[in-house]
């Protein structure tokens, strides 16, 4: 009986260990590689702050940075499977096999000048010099698209690369007639550029040039979007701008590989919005984090995991692994039935062997009644002793319970009583025969 018991115990411990391993596996943090631009950029500072928050809070999702040379390099890293996530700009090499998790911030393309330039519409840029703040290829391409929308030949506009701190000097010296700045409305680059244009205007209101056809550009090129810069976004009296203007914009997004597990992306998205208020105290840009357009008609699809979070359909732990639990219960039930059958069969075999020993004792009792010699009775006595030893050994291992021991004790007493009685009879008969033989002599 002991061996089947230990077998059942081993199986139970194995099942328990398997459950603990499964729980531990599901509880381990998932580390995701996120591709982001060089150290020092606003996006990198934001992702670093988020990574530190997740590590500090011991979150189930962690981030490991993969530094690149910019948004284009980040997109390429994701396409080449060197990263699970990437911070990208929608108008620069959006990865084909990635979907949006969240919008980190939106950048507005702001055209501005001074009243002395006489420019108030995009069409007035024909034949003028335009200074581009942060002269990167993406910003030049954006300017070309705006000019093409208004049928202004690209060659008719001279592009001059300037820094945000050079805006005042460039406008005052007429080195440029207008300035294009692309960035977050509340960001340092945009704020510094507007401040420079304000000083160059010498107290007169800065002229903000609207891009009224931004909706049309968005329809044709979905990587761009129409944005509104509301009245007074840059403060001042009178407010800058004096009226809400329409302009073109792009968004910086955290995108995830389409093949990335939905539950992981759901949890990451949740953690980002939970962390946003705390991150904003370190990196103000965190205030600009927002949900993307989740409509099915969106040209920039949202990852199913992020979509589940935005629509309140995130699966609970049991919903995720419920099928595994059911399968585990079924497997344990089948295994339990099998173990029970094995134990029952083993117990049946043990009972059969025990009954065989009892039958041998009964056989000794019957043979003792008909024993014809003392030697035969002595052999039966030794056989009874052997049966007793076997029974005591089984009792020691738990194969025979107390009731079984009592049965063997009773059987052994009967056998020895029968052997003793038959021995007395044979001895008495031998004595009588001896006396008769002596009398005859």
Backbone torsions as a table, in degrees:
resi	resn	phi	psi	omega
1	UNK	NA	-27.0	-173.6
2	UNK	-68.5	-39.6	-176.8
3	UNK	-62.2	-48.2	175.2
4	UNK	-59.8	-34.9	178.9
5	UNK	-63.3	-45.7	179.5
6	UNK	-65.9	-33.4	176.8
7	UNK	-63.0	-46.6	178.7
8	UNK	-63.0	-40.4	179.1
9	UNK	-63.8	-41.5	179.8
10	UNK	-64.2	-41.3	179.3
11	UNK	-64.9	-40.5	179.0
12	UNK	-62.7	-44.4	178.9
13	UNK	-65.4	-37.3	178.7
14	UNK	-63.5	-42.0	178.7
15	UNK	-64.8	-42.1	178.0
16	UNK	-63.1	-44.2	179.0
17	UNK	-62.7	-40.5	177.6
18	UNK	-61.7	-41.3	177.6
19	UNK	-63.3	-41.6	179.1
20	UNK	-66.0	-40.1	178.2
21	UNK	-63.7	-41.8	179.1
22	UNK	-62.9	-44.2	179.1
23	UNK	-63.3	-43.4	179.8
24	UNK	-62.6	-40.3	-179.7
25	UNK	-63.9	-41.4	-179.8
26	UNK	-74.1	-18.5	-177.9
27	UNK	-91.6	-14.1	-179.0
28	UNK	-65.5	140.8	178.0
29	UNK	-67.3	143.0	176.3
30	UNK	-95.6	122.7	-179.8
31	UNK	-99.0	123.4	-178.8
32	UNK	-111.3	137.4	176.3
33	UNK	-87.5	126.3	-178.5
34	UNK	-119.2	123.7	179.5
35	UNK	-86.8	128.9	-177.4
36	UNK	-147.3	159.1	-176.0
37	UNK	-63.0	-177.3	-174.5
38	UNK	-62.1	159.3	178.6
39	UNK	-59.6	136.7	177.3
40	UNK	108.3	-22.6	179.7
41	UNK	-74.0	158.3	-179.0
42	UNK	-62.0	-40.9	179.8
43	UNK	-61.8	-42.1	-179.3
44	UNK	-65.8	-42.1	178.3
45	UNK	-60.5	-39.5	179.7
46	UNK	-66.7	-44.7	-178.8
47	UNK	-67.8	-37.9	177.4
48	UNK	-61.9	-44.8	178.9
49	UNK	-61.9	-40.4	178.5
50	UNK	-65.3	-43.2	179.7
51	UNK	-61.0	-42.9	179.2
52	UNK	-65.6	-38.0	178.2
53	UNK	-62.9	-45.7	-178.1
54	UNK	-63.9	-39.0	178.2
55	UNK	-68.6	-40.5	-178.6
56	UNK	-65.1	-37.5	-178.3
57	UNK	-87.8	2.6	-178.3
58	UNK	52.2	46.3	-178.4
59	UNK	-69.7	161.0	-179.3
60	UNK	-76.8	-10.5	175.7
61	UNK	-123.4	130.5	178.5
62	UNK	-122.0	160.7	-179.1
63	UNK	-119.5	140.6	172.4
64	UNK	-125.7	123.3	-172.0
65	UNK	-77.1	139.9	170.6
66	UNK	-120.3	103.8	-175.4
67	UNK	-78.4	136.8	179.6
68	UNK	-127.3	-176.6	-178.9
69	UNK	-90.1	9.3	179.1
70	UNK	147.1	-174.5	-176.2
71	UNK	-62.6	-33.5	178.9
72	UNK	-67.5	-42.5	177.2
73	UNK	-65.3	-34.4	178.1
74	UNK	-65.7	-43.3	178.0
75	UNK	-62.7	-39.9	179.9
76	UNK	-66.6	-37.7	179.1
77	UNK	-62.3	-38.9	178.5
78	UNK	-69.4	-41.6	-179.9
79	UNK	-63.0	-32.2	-178.1
80	UNK	-91.3	12.5	177.8
81	UNK	61.4	28.2	174.8
82	UNK	-91.4	-6.2	-179.7
83	UNK	-149.3	153.9	176.5
84	UNK	-91.9	-30.2	-179.0
85	UNK	-129.7	160.4	176.7
86	UNK	-153.1	146.2	172.5
87	UNK	-96.8	116.1	-174.1
88	UNK	-127.5	163.8	173.8
89	UNK	-109.9	132.1	-168.0
90	UNK	-60.0	-25.3	-178.2
91	UNK	-96.5	8.4	-178.8
92	UNK	-126.9	101.1	170.1
93	UNK	47.7	56.3	176.2
94	UNK	-60.4	127.0	-178.8
95	UNK	-61.8	137.9	-178.4
96	UNK	-70.1	-38.7	-175.4
97	UNK	-98.8	37.2	178.5
98	UNK	-131.8	154.6	177.9
99	UNK	-134.5	155.0	-173.0
100	UNK	-71.8	134.1	170.0
101	UNK	-97.1	-47.2	178.6
102	UNK	-160.5	158.2	173.5
103	UNK	-91.6	121.6	179.3
104	UNK	-78.1	-42.5	174.9
105	UNK	-170.2	160.9	177.1
106	UNK	-109.5	139.6	176.3
107	UNK	-107.8	135.6	176.5
108	UNK	-100.9	142.4	173.5
109	UNK	-95.0	107.8	-172.2
110	UNK	-111.5	118.2	174.7
111	UNK	-96.2	130.5	-179.2
112	UNK	-145.0	157.5	179.4
113	UNK	-157.9	-175.1	177.2
114	UNK	-106.2	158.7	179.7
115	UNK	-58.1	-28.3	-177.8
116	UNK	-65.6	-20.9	-179.0
117	UNK	-72.8	-24.5	-178.2
118	UNK	75.6	11.2	-178.7
119	UNK	-99.2	128.8	176.3
120	UNK	-132.7	-11.5	179.7
121	UNK	-130.4	161.0	178.8
122	UNK	-59.6	-36.0	-179.5
123	UNK	-60.5	-22.0	179.6
124	UNK	-75.0	-4.0	179.4
125	UNK	-79.8	-9.4	-179.5
126	UNK	-57.4	125.6	177.3
127	UNK	76.0	11.5	-177.2
128	UNK	-107.9	170.1	174.6
129	UNK	-99.9	129.1	-179.4
130	UNK	-117.0	122.6	176.6
131	UNK	-87.2	128.2	-179.4
132	UNK	-105.6	114.5	177.1
133	UNK	-74.5	133.5	-173.8
134	UNK	57.4	74.3	-175.0
135	UNK	-75.1	80.6	174.8
136	UNK	-107.4	158.2	-176.8
137	UNK	-53.4	-38.2	-177.7
138	UNK	-62.3	-40.9	-179.4
139	UNK	-69.8	-36.7	176.5
140	UNK	-65.7	-40.6	178.8
141	UNK	-63.0	-40.9	178.6
142	UNK	-59.9	-44.4	178.4
143	UNK	-61.8	-41.4	179.0
144	UNK	-61.3	-39.3	179.9
145	UNK	-65.7	-41.0	178.2
146	UNK	-63.7	-45.2	179.8
147	UNK	-62.1	-40.5	-179.7
148	UNK	-64.8	-36.2	179.3
149	UNK	-60.1	-36.1	-178.8
150	UNK	-99.0	15.3	176.4
151	UNK	55.1	41.6	174.8
152	UNK	-100.0	119.9	-179.0
153	UNK	-57.5	136.1	-178.3
154	UNK	-58.8	-39.0	-177.5
155	UNK	-71.5	-12.3	-177.8
156	UNK	-84.5	-6.1	-179.6
157	UNK	-118.7	125.8	177.7
158	UNK	-91.5	125.6	-178.7
159	UNK	-97.4	129.7	-179.5
160	UNK	-121.5	125.2	179.0
161	UNK	-79.7	126.7	177.9
162	UNK	-137.9	159.8	174.9
163	UNK	-94.4	162.9	-179.0
164	UNK	-59.2	-34.5	179.9
165	UNK	-75.2	-8.0	-178.8
166	UNK	-99.8	0.3	-175.0
167	UNK	-60.1	-46.9	-178.0
168	UNK	-59.5	-49.9	-177.5
169	UNK	-64.0	-40.9	-177.5
170	UNK	-64.5	-39.8	179.3
171	UNK	-73.9	-40.1	-178.8
172	UNK	-65.0	-41.1	-177.1
173	UNK	-82.4	0.2	-178.3
174	UNK	65.7	15.8	175.1
175	UNK	-63.0	-29.4	173.2
176	UNK	-134.2	153.3	178.1
177	UNK	-98.4	-24.5	179.3
178	UNK	-150.0	163.9	-176.8
179	UNK	-128.8	137.7	172.7
180	UNK	-112.7	121.7	175.6
181	UNK	-121.3	133.7	179.3
182	UNK	-119.0	120.1	-179.9
183	UNK	176.1	177.7	176.0
184	UNK	-65.9	137.2	-175.7
185	UNK	-56.5	-38.1	-178.5
186	UNK	-94.7	5.2	-176.8
187	UNK	-77.7	166.5	-176.0
188	UNK	-64.4	-41.7	-177.6
189	UNK	-61.6	-48.6	-177.9
190	UNK	-67.5	-43.0	-179.3
191	UNK	-61.7	-42.3	179.9
192	UNK	-67.4	-39.2	179.7
193	UNK	-65.2	-43.9	179.6
194	UNK	-65.3	-39.3	178.6
195	UNK	-63.0	-39.9	177.6
196	UNK	-64.8	-41.8	178.7
197	UNK	-65.5	-35.6	179.3
198	UNK	-64.2	-43.8	178.7
199	UNK	-66.6	-37.1	179.6
200	UNK	-66.3	-28.5	-179.5
201	UNK	-73.7	-12.3	176.1
202	UNK	62.2	41.8	177.8
203	UNK	96.8	-19.8	176.8
204	UNK	-78.8	155.6	-179.9
205	UNK	-64.0	137.8	173.5
206	UNK	-65.5	139.7	178.4
207	UNK	-93.1	114.1	175.1
208	UNK	-95.5	121.3	-175.7
209	UNK	-90.3	114.7	-178.5
210	UNK	-74.7	151.0	171.2
211	UNK	-109.8	84.2	-171.8
212	UNK	-70.0	-17.2	-179.6
213	UNK	-96.0	22.3	-179.4
214	UNK	-60.6	-36.1	178.0
215	UNK	-61.5	-40.9	-179.5
216	UNK	-66.3	-39.9	177.8
217	UNK	-63.6	-41.3	179.3
218	UNK	-62.2	-38.9	178.5
219	UNK	-62.2	-38.8	-177.7
220	UNK	-82.2	-37.1	-176.5
221	UNK	-128.3	91.3	-173.4
222	UNK	-63.2	-13.4	178.1
223	UNK	-71.0	-15.4	174.0
224	UNK	-100.8	166.6	178.6
225	UNK	-147.9	155.8	178.1
226	UNK	-86.1	128.1	-179.9
227	UNK	-124.1	154.3	173.7
228	UNK	-113.1	131.5	172.3
229	UNK	-100.7	109.9	-170.3
230	UNK	-74.0	158.1	179.9
231	UNK	-57.0	132.0	177.3
232	UNK	77.1	17.6	-179.8
233	UNK	-58.8	-29.5	-177.9
234	UNK	-109.0	16.6	176.5
235	UNK	71.3	-158.8	175.9
236	UNK	92.2	162.8	173.7
237	UNK	-134.2	110.5	0.5
238	UNK	-67.3	161.8	-175.3
239	UNK	-63.6	149.2	177.2
240	UNK	-116.0	119.5	-9.2
241	UNK	-73.9	164.3	-177.4
242	UNK	-71.6	-28.0	178.4
243	UNK	-136.2	155.0	176.0
244	UNK	-63.3	130.6	-178.8
245	UNK	-119.6	153.3	176.5
246	UNK	-97.5	140.0	178.9
247	UNK	-149.7	178.8	-179.3
248	UNK	-95.2	147.9	-179.1
249	UNK	-144.8	166.2	174.5
250	UNK	-134.4	163.7	178.3
251	UNK	-123.3	146.1	172.7
252	UNK	-99.0	125.0	-172.2
253	UNK	-124.4	147.8	167.9
254	UNK	-92.4	113.7	-178.1
255	UNK	-111.5	153.3	-178.8
256	UNK	-123.5	149.9	174.7
257	UNK	-56.2	138.4	-178.7
258	UNK	-59.6	-29.8	-177.5
259	UNK	-83.7	-4.8	-178.4
260	UNK	-66.9	139.5	-175.8
261	UNK	-53.6	131.3	-177.4
262	UNK	-58.8	-41.3	-177.7
263	UNK	-65.0	-36.1	178.7
264	UNK	-66.3	-44.7	-179.6
265	UNK	-67.0	-37.9	176.8
266	UNK	-59.1	-46.9	-178.2
267	UNK	-66.7	-41.0	178.4
268	UNK	-62.0	-44.4	179.7
269	UNK	-61.6	-42.8	177.8
270	UNK	-60.6	-45.1	-178.3
271	UNK	-64.2	-36.0	179.2
272	UNK	-61.1	-45.3	-177.8
273	UNK	-74.9	-28.4	173.9
274	UNK	-67.7	-38.4	-176.6
275	UNK	-80.0	-18.0	-171.4
276	UNK	-52.2	-48.7	-179.1
277	UNK	-60.1	-40.7	179.7
278	UNK	-70.1	-38.2	179.8
279	UNK	-65.7	-32.6	-176.5
280	UNK	-61.7	-28.4	178.7
281	UNK	-70.8	-24.8	178.0
282	UNK	-94.5	-44.0	-178.3
283	UNK	-130.1	101.0	-176.9
284	UNK	-54.5	-24.1	-179.9
285	UNK	-59.4	-22.4	-179.4
286	UNK	-61.0	-25.2	178.1
287	UNK	-63.4	-18.7	-176.8
288	UNK	-90.0	-2.2	178.5
289	UNK	-64.6	134.4	-179.0
290	UNK	-152.3	166.6	179.0
291	UNK	-79.6	144.0	176.7
292	UNK	-79.6	174.4	174.8
293	UNK	-68.1	120.4	-176.4
294	UNK	-99.6	7.9	179.8
295	UNK	-70.1	150.5	-178.3
296	UNK	-66.3	-19.4	-178.5
297	UNK	-86.9	-0.9	-177.8
298	UNK	-63.9	136.8	-179.7
299	UNK	-73.9	-20.1	179.3
300	UNK	-114.2	95.0	-172.1
301	UNK	-64.2	151.4	178.7
302	UNK	-97.5	141.0	178.7
303	UNK	-60.6	137.6	-179.0
304	UNK	-55.6	-34.6	178.5
305	UNK	-65.7	-44.8	177.7
306	UNK	-66.2	-39.1	179.5
307	UNK	-60.6	-39.9	178.4
308	UNK	-60.6	-38.7	178.4
309	UNK	-67.5	-46.2	-176.9
310	UNK	-65.0	-30.9	-178.1
311	UNK	-98.5	9.6	176.1
312	UNK	67.5	32.9	-177.6
313	UNK	-118.1	27.9	179.1
314	UNK	-68.1	133.1	-178.8
315	UNK	-77.5	141.5	174.0
316	UNK	-75.5	171.8	179.7
317	UNK	-57.9	-44.3	-178.0
318	UNK	-69.0	-35.0	178.7
319	UNK	-66.7	-34.8	179.4
320	UNK	-69.1	-45.1	-172.0
321	UNK	-112.2	14.0	-179.0
322	UNK	-58.3	-41.9	179.7
323	UNK	-61.1	-39.2	178.9
324	UNK	-65.8	-38.5	177.7
325	UNK	-62.7	-45.1	179.3
326	UNK	-61.2	-43.8	178.6
327	UNK	-63.4	-38.9	178.7
328	UNK	-63.8	-43.3	178.3
329	UNK	-61.9	-43.3	178.9
330	UNK	-62.7	-43.8	-179.6
331	UNK	-63.3	-42.3	178.8
332	UNK	-65.5	-36.5	178.2
333	UNK	-63.7	-45.3	178.8
334	UNK	-64.6	-43.0	179.7
335	UNK	-63.5	-41.4	178.7
336	UNK	-62.0	-41.6	177.9
337	UNK	-62.3	-41.3	179.0
338	UNK	-64.4	-43.0	178.9
339	UNK	-63.4	-41.8	179.2
340	UNK	-61.4	-40.8	179.1
341	UNK	-64.9	-42.2	179.3
342	UNK	-63.3	-44.8	179.3
343	UNK	-62.9	-40.9	179.8
344	UNK	-64.0	-42.6	179.4
345	UNK	-66.2	-40.6	179.2
346	UNK	-64.1	-41.8	178.8
347	UNK	-64.3	-37.9	179.2
348	UNK	-64.8	-41.1	178.5
349	UNK	-65.8	-39.2	179.1
350	UNK	-63.7	-42.8	177.9
351	UNK	-62.4	-38.2	-180.0
352	UNK	-64.6	-41.2	178.4
353	UNK	-67.1	-38.5	178.9
354	UNK	-65.1	-40.6	178.0
355	UNK	-64.8	-31.7	177.7
356	UNK	-64.6	-39.8	176.9
357	UNK	-64.2	-41.1	178.2
358	UNK	-64.6	-39.1	179.1
359	UNK	-64.7	-34.7	177.2
360	UNK	-65.2	-39.4	176.9
361	UNK	-61.8	-44.2	178.2
362	UNK	-62.5	-36.4	177.9
363	UNK	-65.5	-36.6	177.6
364	UNK	-63.7	-41.0	178.7
365	UNK	-59.7	-46.4	-178.7
366	UNK	-65.2	-43.5	-178.3
367	UNK	-69.6	-29.1	178.8
368	UNK	-65.1	-35.3	-179.3
369	UNK	-65.8	-23.4	-176.6
370	UNK	-115.0	10.8	-179.6
371	UNK	-57.3	138.9	-174.5
372	UNK	-105.9	-7.4	-179.4
373	UNK	-150.0	159.5	177.5
374	UNK	-64.8	-37.1	179.8
375	UNK	-61.2	-41.4	179.7
376	UNK	-64.0	-39.7	178.6
377	UNK	-67.4	-38.3	177.1
378	UNK	-62.0	-39.1	178.4
379	UNK	-64.0	-41.5	177.8
380	UNK	-64.2	-35.8	178.8
381	UNK	-65.3	-43.4	177.9
382	UNK	-64.1	-39.1	178.9
383	UNK	-63.3	-37.6	178.1
384	UNK	-65.0	-39.7	177.3
385	UNK	-62.2	-39.3	178.5
386	UNK	-63.5	-41.9	178.5
387	UNK	-63.3	-39.3	177.6
388	UNK	-61.3	-44.3	179.4
389	UNK	-61.1	-43.0	178.9
390	UNK	-63.2	-41.4	-179.5
391	UNK	-65.2	-42.6	179.3
392	UNK	-64.7	-37.0	176.9
393	UNK	-62.8	-42.0	178.4
394	UNK	-66.9	-36.8	178.1
395	UNK	-64.5	-36.6	179.2
396	UNK	-66.3	-30.8	179.5
397	UNK	-91.1	-2.9	178.4
398	UNK	88.1	5.0	179.8
399	UNK	-74.5	-21.9	177.3
400	UNK	-122.6	127.4	-179.3
401	UNK	-85.6	-175.1	-177.5
402	UNK	-61.6	-40.0	179.0
403	UNK	-63.3	-38.8	178.6
404	UNK	-66.2	-40.5	178.2
405	UNK	-62.0	-41.2	178.9
406	UNK	-62.2	-40.4	179.3
407	UNK	-64.1	-43.2	179.1
408	UNK	-66.0	-38.4	179.0
409	UNK	-61.8	-45.3	178.4
410	UNK	-62.3	-44.1	179.6
411	UNK	-63.3	-40.4	179.9
412	UNK	-65.9	-40.4	177.2
413	UNK	-60.1	-43.4	179.3
414	UNK	-62.9	-41.3	-179.0
415	UNK	-64.5	-46.0	-178.3
416	UNK	-69.0	-34.1	177.2
417	UNK	-65.5	-42.9	179.2
418	UNK	-63.5	-41.4	179.6
419	UNK	-64.9	-42.7	-179.3
420	UNK	-63.4	-45.2	-179.9
421	UNK	-62.8	-42.8	-179.2
422	UNK	-66.8	-34.5	178.7
423	UNK	-64.4	-42.8	179.4
424	UNK	-62.0	-39.8	179.8
425	UNK	-63.6	-45.7	-178.7
426	UNK	-64.7	-39.6	179.6
427	UNK	-65.6	-41.7	179.9
428	UNK	-64.6	-42.4	179.3
429	UNK	-63.3	-40.0	179.7
430	UNK	-65.0	-37.8	179.7
431	UNK	-66.5	-42.1	179.9
432	UNK	-62.5	-45.6	178.9
433	UNK	-60.1	-36.0	-178.9
434	UNK	-68.9	-42.4	-179.8
435	UNK	-63.4	-43.0	179.5
436	UNK	-61.8	-41.6	-179.3
437	UNK	-64.4	-37.6	-179.1
438	UNK	-70.5	-38.6	179.5
439	UNK	-66.3	-36.6	-179.0
440	UNK	-68.3	-29.3	179.9
441	UNK	-77.2	NA	NA
